[in-house]
Amino acid sequence: MRVNDDITVDLMTSACGVTYDEARSGVESVEMDGVSIPFAGAELMLKMKQGWRSKDAEDRSFLQQLLKKRRQPTAPPPPG
C-alpha cells in the first residue's frame, strides 16, 4: 500500500523474505522531542536489501562498510 501526498508510506508484511516478526529484533529507536521513533537498524536493513536493483547493491555496500566499521575496536584517545 502506498500513500502519496507529501510523504510516501510503504506498509509491507515482509521485505526480501523477512517478516515483521523476524524483523522485530532488528528494530532500533531514537528519541526526538520526547517521542520514540522506531527504525530498521543496519543489520536488518542489510537483510532487506537483497534485491536486484542497482540501488540495493549500493545500499548493501554502504551497510556492509558501516557494520564493519562498527565492529572494529576503537582506539583509546592519546594521553594528554
C-alpha positions, -999 to +999 in steps of 0.1 A: +000+000+000+013+035-008+000+067+005+014+097-015+009+133-008+039+149+008+052+116+024+054+081+010+045+054+034+051+017+024+032-009+045+045-044+039+041-077+057+075-088+045+105-074+027+130-097+008+116-126+027+120-110+062+087-110+080+077-084+106+081-110+134+116-118+122+125-081+119+113-070+153+147-079+169+165-056+144+144-026+152+163+003+169+148+036+181+159+071+188+140+096+209+132+130+194+113+157+213+101+130+238+088+107+210+104+073+204+110+068+167+115+031+157+135+023+126+152-007+109+188-010+122+218-015+098+218-053+101+181-055+095+184-031+065+211-053+051+188-083+053+161-064+035+184-050+007+189-083-010+171-072-042+184-070-077+181-032-082+214-012-085+203+010-056+200-022-034+236-031-044+248+004-034+229+003-001+243-032+006+279-019+001+272+011+024+256-010+051+284-036+049+310-009+054+291+007+082+287-026+100+324-034+095+334+000+109+311-005+139+327-039+147+363-025+147+376-017+182+380+019+189+414+031+199+417+050+233+424+087+230+461+097+232+473+107+267+475+143+275 
